[in-house]
Amino acid sequence: MKRKITMAALILLFLLLQSTLCQKISVASIKPNLLIILIVSFGLMRGRKSGMMIGFFCGLLADIFFESIIGFNAIIYMWVGYLSGYFYRIFYDDDIKTPLFLISVSDLAYGIIQYCFRFLLRGRIQFFRYLGRVILPEVFYTLIVTIICYRILYLINQRLNLSDNRGVDYFV
């Protein structure tokens, strides 16, 4: 129960930070994608199911608050969480190289999917311009923020694991 409350609070906090603080620290209207950081981090630390659930709820809330199409981000974020959860067994939590790589690939894929469904289908076919001016700077900015956020998320996950283990040992 404590884990669910903490995860709900983290989702709301990251959504709030995405909509307020990231707007203030944006550079040339490029802002980091904090929700991708949260989804991939917990997908790596907790597995496919957790990554998928966090991704779905992050995407659903992002759709409700920011988008006109409900469910588009929910599906994308859900798949990002599910696919990042595949690395759960072969990944060391305290190593930051794997999260940096997966977050960059996930943010790049998210940007390309956004481009395909929002611009390409409407006839705007300037992909390399969009890639160079929007997608890649966002990936780079997200990676910089990941270095800070991942350590905090790692410590939160460790504390939750300790409280989960202590609860089990308490009753045994």
Kinemage of the C-alpha trace (Angstrom):
@kinemage 1
@onewidth
@group {chain A} dominant
@subgroup {mainchain}
@vectorlist {calphas} color= white
{ca met a 1} P 0.000 0.000 0.000
{ca lys a 2} L 2.864 2.347 0.839
{ca arg a 3} L 4.422 1.667 -2.569
{ca lys a 4} L 1.177 2.504 -4.403
{ca ile a 5} L 0.743 5.767 -2.534
{ca thr a 6} L 4.360 6.709 -3.161
{ca met a 7} L 4.082 5.875 -6.858
{ca ala a 8} L 0.879 7.910 -7.199
{ca ala a 9} L 2.574 10.840 -5.461
{ca leu a 10} L 5.618 10.539 -7.743
{ca ile a 11} L 3.442 10.445 -10.858
{ca leu a 12} L 1.567 13.550 -9.734
{ca leu a 13} L 4.798 15.301 -8.722
{ca phe a 14} L 6.504 14.588 -12.044
{ca leu a 15} L 3.391 15.642 -13.957
{ca leu a 16} L 3.258 18.860 -11.966
{ca leu a 17} L 6.973 19.495 -12.514
{ca gln a 18} L 6.554 18.722 -16.227
{ca ser a 19} L 3.835 21.336 -16.534
{ca thr a 20} L 5.357 24.053 -14.336
{ca leu a 21} L 9.097 23.891 -13.711
{ca cys a 22} L 9.981 22.464 -17.121
{ca gln a 23} L 8.117 25.338 -18.756
{ca lys a 24} L 10.329 27.776 -16.844
{ca ile a 25} L 13.619 26.023 -17.616
{ca ser a 26} L 12.849 25.384 -21.276
{ca val a 27} L 15.508 26.484 -23.748
{ca ala a 28} L 14.162 27.583 -27.140
{ca ser a 29} L 10.853 25.929 -26.171
{ca ile a 30} L 12.648 22.594 -25.687
{ca lys a 31} L 11.972 21.020 -22.309
{ca pro a 32} L 13.010 17.730 -20.704
{ca asn a 33} L 10.551 14.861 -20.622
{ca leu a 34} L 10.342 14.011 -16.930
{ca leu a 35} L 7.630 11.422 -17.438
{ca ile a 36} L 9.910 9.316 -19.654
{ca ile a 37} L 12.552 9.467 -16.908
{ca leu a 38} L 10.060 8.227 -14.309
{ca ile a 39} L 8.613 5.494 -16.507
{ca val a 40} L 11.901 4.051 -17.730
{ca ser a 41} L 13.526 4.280 -14.294
{ca phe a 42} L 10.811 2.319 -12.544
{ca gly a 43} L 10.457 -0.056 -15.466
{ca leu a 44} L 14.145 -0.873 -15.020
{ca met a 45} L 14.003 -1.064 -11.237
{ca arg a 46} L 10.665 -2.873 -10.845
{ca gly a 47} L 9.985 -4.808 -14.060
{ca arg a 48} L 7.547 -4.883 -16.980
{ca lys a 49} L 4.298 -4.803 -15.047
{ca ser a 50} L 5.302 -1.847 -12.903
{ca gly a 51} L 6.739 0.036 -15.872
{ca met a 52} L 3.603 -0.589 -17.889
{ca met a 53} L 1.273 0.570 -15.103
{ca ile a 54} L 3.282 3.695 -14.345
{ca gly a 55} L 3.518 4.436 -18.056
{ca phe a 56} L -0.205 4.053 -18.546
{ca phe a 57} L -1.152 6.330 -15.664
{ca cys a 58} L 1.481 8.943 -16.583
{ca gly a 59} L 0.246 8.946 -20.158
{ca leu a 60} L -3.395 9.051 -19.196
{ca leu a 61} L -2.864 12.024 -16.891
{ca ala a 62} L -0.743 13.770 -19.526
{ca asp a 63} L -3.522 13.215 -22.055
{ca ile a 64} L -6.186 14.519 -19.710
{ca phe a 65} L -4.283 17.662 -18.782
{ca phe a 66} L -2.319 18.534 -21.928
{ca glu a 67} L -3.703 16.857 -25.045
{ca ser a 68} L -6.904 16.840 -27.024
{ca ile a 69} L -6.729 13.102 -27.804
{ca ile a 70} L -7.246 10.898 -24.749
{ca gly a 71} L -5.174 7.721 -24.777
{ca phe a 72} L -2.450 8.593 -27.296
{ca asn a 73} L 0.282 9.271 -24.727
{ca ala a 74} L -1.095 6.544 -22.477
{ca ile a 75} L -0.453 3.909 -25.133
{ca ile a 76} L 3.007 5.229 -26.002
{ca tyr a 77} L 4.112 5.565 -22.370
{ca met a 78} L 2.657 2.165 -21.518
{ca trp a 79} L 4.757 0.537 -24.247
{ca val a 80} L 7.838 2.480 -23.145
{ca gly a 81} L 7.394 1.207 -19.579
{ca tyr a 82} L 6.737 -2.334 -20.705
{ca leu a 83} L 9.748 -2.478 -23.024
{ca ser a 84} L 12.078 -0.907 -20.461
{ca gly a 85} L 10.917 -3.528 -17.969
{ca tyr a 86} L 12.567 -6.197 -20.133
{ca phe a 87} L 15.935 -4.978 -18.860
{ca tyr a 88} L 14.922 -5.525 -15.227
{ca arg a 89} L 16.772 -8.832 -14.804
{ca ile a 90} L 20.016 -7.863 -16.582
{ca phe a 91} L 20.422 -4.414 -15.087
{ca tyr a 92} L 22.194 -3.189 -11.964
{ca asp a 93} L 20.180 -0.451 -10.276
{ca asp a 94} L 23.123 1.680 -9.220
{ca asp a 95} L 24.687 1.776 -12.709
{ca ile a 96} L 23.523 4.868 -14.583
{ca lys a 97} L 24.707 3.913 -18.081
{ca thr a 98} L 21.783 1.631 -18.866
{ca pro a 99} L 19.113 4.120 -17.723
{ca leu a 100} L 20.789 6.887 -19.728
{ca phe a 101} L 20.817 4.724 -22.837
{ca leu a 102} L 17.232 3.504 -22.439
{ca ile a 103} L 15.889 6.940 -21.585
{ca ser a 104} L 17.569 8.437 -24.642
{ca val a 105} L 16.249 5.666 -26.924
{ca ser a 106} L 12.771 5.949 -25.381
{ca asp a 107} L 12.683 9.728 -25.730
{ca leu a 108} L 13.931 9.471 -29.320
{ca ala a 109} L 11.247 6.877 -30.133
{ca tyr a 110} L 8.612 9.008 -28.389
{ca gly a 111} L 9.612 12.041 -30.453
{ca ile a 112} L 9.546 10.087 -33.708
{ca ile a 113} L 6.133 8.588 -32.920
{ca gln a 114} L 4.833 12.049 -32.003
{ca tyr a 115} L 6.143 13.381 -35.310
{ca cys a 116} L 4.627 10.557 -37.333
{ca phe a 117} L 1.147 10.871 -35.881
{ca arg a 118} L 0.978 14.630 -35.388
{ca phe a 119} L 2.831 16.065 -38.373
{ca leu a 120} L 3.565 13.444 -41.014
{ca leu a 121} L -0.045 12.363 -41.356
{ca arg a 122} L -0.992 16.012 -41.946
{ca gly a 123} L 1.443 16.328 -44.830
{ca arg a 124} L 4.352 18.020 -43.068
{ca ile a 125} L 7.301 15.966 -44.232
{ca gln a 126} L 10.270 17.948 -42.902
{ca phe a 127} L 11.456 15.103 -40.701
{ca phe a 128} L 15.157 15.966 -40.503
{ca arg a 129} L 14.400 19.562 -39.613
{ca tyr a 130} L 12.079 18.397 -36.822
{ca leu a 131} L 14.634 15.811 -35.722
{ca gly a 132} L 17.441 18.350 -35.502
{ca arg a 133} L 15.482 21.181 -33.930
{ca val a 134} L 13.084 19.401 -31.585
{ca ile a 135} L 13.684 15.692 -31.025
{ca leu a 136} L 17.464 15.543 -30.521
{ca pro a 137} L 17.685 18.672 -28.313
{ca glu a 138} L 14.876 17.245 -26.156
{ca val a 139} L 16.731 13.929 -25.880
{ca phe a 140} L 19.917 15.736 -24.851
{ca tyr a 141} L 18.095 17.921 -22.326
{ca thr a 142} L 16.300 14.893 -20.892
{ca leu a 143} L 19.634 13.095 -20.462
{ca ile a 144} L 21.052 16.003 -18.475
{ca val a 145} L 18.036 15.999 -16.157
{ca thr a 146} L 18.208 12.186 -15.904
{ca ile a 147} L 21.585 12.371 -14.182
{ca ile a 148} L 19.947 14.270 -11.331
{ca cys a 149} L 16.543 12.582 -11.211
{ca tyr a 150} L 17.669 8.975 -11.534
{ca arg a 151} L 19.668 9.018 -8.293
{ca ile a 152} L 16.675 10.411 -6.422
{ca leu a 153} L 14.348 7.782 -7.911
{ca tyr a 154} L 16.893 5.071 -7.126
{ca leu a 155} L 17.016 6.139 -3.455
{ca ile a 156} L 13.210 6.226 -3.257
{ca asn a 157} L 13.018 2.724 -4.737
{ca gln a 158} L 15.656 1.439 -2.287
{ca arg a 159} L 13.747 2.900 0.648
{ca leu a 160} L 10.513 1.313 -0.591
{ca asn a 161} L 12.273 -2.038 -0.997
{ca leu a 162} L 13.581 -1.796 2.561
{ca ser a 163} L 10.126 -1.017 3.935
{ca asp a 164} L 8.614 -3.884 1.888
{ca asn a 165} L 11.222 -6.335 3.175
{ca arg a 166} L 10.877 -5.104 6.735
{ca gly a 167} L 7.116 -5.632 6.568
{ca val a 168} L 7.586 -9.221 5.423
{ca asp a 169} L 10.219 -9.976 8.059
{ca tyr a 170} L 8.101 -8.390 10.742
{ca phe a 171} L 5.346 -10.981 10.367
{ca val a 172} L 7.642 -13.998 9.945
